[in-house]
Amino acid sequence: MTLTPAHRQTLLWTAVAALLLWALATLGPVLTPFAAAGVLAYALEPGVRWLAAHRTPRVLAVLVVMLVALVAIIAVLLILLPIVQNEVAQVRTRFPALVDALTQQLLPWLNRTFRLELRLDVASVRQWIAQHLAESGQDLAAMLFDYVRSGWSAAMQVVGLVFLVPVVTFFLLLDWPTFTLRTAELVPPRWRANAFDLLGEIDALLGQYLRGQLLVMIALAAYYSIGLLLAGYDLWLPIGVLTGLLVVVPYLGFALGSLFALVSGMLQLGPLHGLIATVIVYGIGQWVESFVLTPRLVGERIGLHPVAVILALLAFGALFGFVGVLVALPLSAVVAVGLRRLRRAWLASAFYRTG
């Protein structure tokens, strides 16, 4: 069989695509800071463009936008770290009392209500606590140091996220118009109309997602803070804000936020009161998010099947670690746009229609 020039070109670009996919999977930990910087630069570019349009030098505009983003990230960390440290300290000091309360109050109530036969081995639980919590004196810095020492990949991720991401983001924002122009020039002229139309749809979808998700996070942070305050939580504000911020990660964010609230509520209010309060507040919050906020603020076009969301979280998390989990949903939406285009092209193709 003789290959035509078109066939050779197709095979060449297929090999290039396969090589790129292999490099992406192999160099995932190394590419993580660059992927994070690219996503961050894309999110911050509208602010830089707005300042530049109002006669602000682009270098100064980039510095101002990055400074605002840095302050926001530091504020989030200042919210997260005290919560984690407080929760760990409470678990260390008050968890044995909680175990006793569970065996005396919650388990009998569950057994009577649902006709169960649940039992809790208090001695085993106390031994586990003594081994894993009471003797653990590591703070977050020591845990981070141990993570860095665990391997070259982990060290590269930490160094990349801390040092490389801001530097790469700065240069990407500074030369963003040049990058986009040179990328557009690589597209063959006969493909530019379709390619630019596809990119425009993706850009509109991501813009809708980012703006809508930000509004959802703010609304849920306010709701959970007020709900936990009315329920009597001492840490109502940090836990509420934390839960609102974590909803950016589908399912996992809600699970972590509710876990923090459950542990804090059961330690402070008692096992039964804390369980009921957490179920009510977070049950209503999940309903509001799923049926009111997300459809209205994010839109139905971004919607993905739950199985696709879980697969995206696992796949992008395996490739890029924690950053991959954060960007899994918007990147999956981008992939969904391309798949919808392919489906329409397939259904309109002569091969399909004449088969």
ABEGO torsion letter per residue (X at the ends): XBBBAAAAAAAAAAAAAAAAAAAAAAAAAAAAAAAAAAAAAAAAAAAAAAAAAAGBBAAAAAAAAAAAAAAAAAAAAAAAAAAAAAAAAAAAAAAAAAAAAAAAAAAAAAAAAAGBBBBBBAAAAAAAAAAAAAABABBAAAAAAAAAAAEAAAAAAAAAAAAAAAAAAAAAAAAAAAAAAAAAAABBAAAAAAAAAAAAAAAAAAAAAAAAAAAAAAAAAAAAAAAAAAAGBAAAAAAAAAAAAAAABBGAAAAAAAAAAAAAAAAAAEAAAAAAAAAAAAAAAAAAAAAAAAAAAAEAAABBBAAAAAAAAAAAAAAAEAAAAAAAAAAAAAAAAAAAAAAAAAAABAAAAAX
